[in-house]
Structures are given as structure tokens and as C-alpha cells.
């Protein structure tokens, strides 16, 4: 089992999610992240989708979060990222920060 992974993500915050300045509703964020998941599943470029849609500052780098160890992210994110094979993308993951799509790169 890997001690570290490297991953990118797309984060859609909503009004009321932690550290959020977003005005979209939780339902709007879920609809949008599901649409982005469909685009990723259809072969869309994860990095380009992150640049265009993610609410995280990492969007400037195509969603790249760099390498991180277990416990460095919130548990839901950690479980999803460490559960992915390299090159795979997650289903929608909900955390206190909003909805994520995670793509493991290493």
C-alpha cells in the first residue's frame, strides 16, 4: 500500500460549505459535478476541466495537489485518493469543503 499518492482534483463549493465564497446551492454544485464526472468518463481532459471549473486555487495547475501522505487530507478525500489506481478518477466525493472529483496521477 502506498505511503504517498499524487493527485489532482476538481472542487465545487456551495453556499455553506467550509471556507466557501460560492453562491451556488448544494443541489447546483451536485448537478455540475455530476456533469463534470460524465465529461471525465467520456475522455475529457481532467486538467483542463479543473482549470475551467474548480473552486480550488489548485485549478491554476490543472487541479494538481502534488504528493501527499495518509492523513494530510480530510478522511473522505484520503480514502478516495488512496483507493484509486494510478490514472483512475474517482466518483463524486463529498467533504465539508464541497464536491470533489479526484484523479490519481502517481
C-alpha positions in Angstrom: 0.0 0.0 0.0 1.4 3.4 -1.0 2.6 5.8 1.7 2.0 8.7 -0.6 0.0 9.5 -3.7 -0.1 12.3 -6.1 -3.5 13.5 -7.2 -5.4 16.3 -8.9 -8.9 17.3 -8.1 -11.9 19.4 -9.1 -13.7 21.1 -6.2 -17.1 22.6 -6.4 -18.0 24.5 -3.3 -21.5 25.7 -2.5 -23.1 28.2 -0.2 -22.4 27.0 3.3 -19.6 24.6 2.6 -16.4 25.1 4.6 -14.3 28.1 3.5 -16.7 28.7 0.7 -17.4 32.0 -1.0 -19.6 30.2 -3.7 -23.1 31.3 -4.3 -24.3 28.1 -6.0 -26.6 25.9 -4.0 -25.6 22.4 -2.8 -28.0 21.0 -5.5 -26.5 23.1 -8.2 -23.0 22.0 -7.2 -24.0 18.4 -7.2 -25.6 18.7 -10.7 -22.5 20.5 -12.0 -20.0 17.9 -10.5 -22.0 15.0 -11.9 -21.8 16.7 -15.4 -18.1 17.1 -15.0 -17.8 13.4 -14.0 -19.6 12.5 -17.2 -17.2 14.6 -19.2 -14.2 12.9 -17.4 -15.7 9.5 -18.0 -16.1 10.3 -21.7 -12.4 11.1 -22.0 -12.4 14.8 -21.2 -9.1 16.3 -20.1 -9.1 16.3 -16.3 -6.6 19.2 -16.0 -8.5 21.4 -18.5 -11.8 20.7 -16.7 -10.1 21.6 -13.4 -8.8 24.8 -14.8 -12.2 25.8 -16.1 -14.4 24.7 -13.2 -12.6 24.0 -9.9 -13.1 26.4 -7.0 -9.7 25.4 -5.5 -6.6 27.5 -6.1 -5.0 24.3 -7.5 -7.2 24.9 -10.6 -4.3 27.1 -11.9 -2.2 23.9 -12.1 -5.0 21.8 -13.6 -6.1 20.7 -10.1 -2.7 19.2 -9.2 -2.3 18.9 -5.4 1.1 17.4 -5.5 2.1 14.4 -3.5 0.6 13.8 0.0 0.7 11.2 2.7 -2.1 9.5 4.5 -3.9 11.8 7.0 -2.9 15.0 5.2 -6.3 15.4 3.6 -9.8 15.0 5.2 -10.7 11.4 5.6 -13.2 11.1 2.8 -10.7 12.6 0.3 -7.9 10.5 1.7 -9.9 7.2 1.4 -10.9 8.0 -2.2 -7.4 9.1 -3.3 -5.6 6.2 -1.8 -8.2 3.8 -3.1 -7.6 4.8 -6.8 -5.3 3.1 -9.2 -2.8 5.4 -10.9 -4.5 7.1 -13.8 -8.0 6.5 -12.4 -10.6 9.1 -11.5 -13.0 8.9 -8.5 -16.7 9.0 -8.3 -18.1 12.2 -6.7 -16.6 12.6 -3.2 -18.4 14.9 -0.7 -16.4 16.6 2.1 -17.1 19.6 4.3 -15.5 21.7 1.5 -17.9 20.6 -1.2 -17.9 18.0 -4.0 -14.7 16.7 -5.5 -13.6 14.6 -8.4 -10.1 13.1 -7.8 -7.7 11.9 -10.4 -4.7 9.9 -9.1 -1.5 10.7 -11.1 1.1 8.8 -9.1 
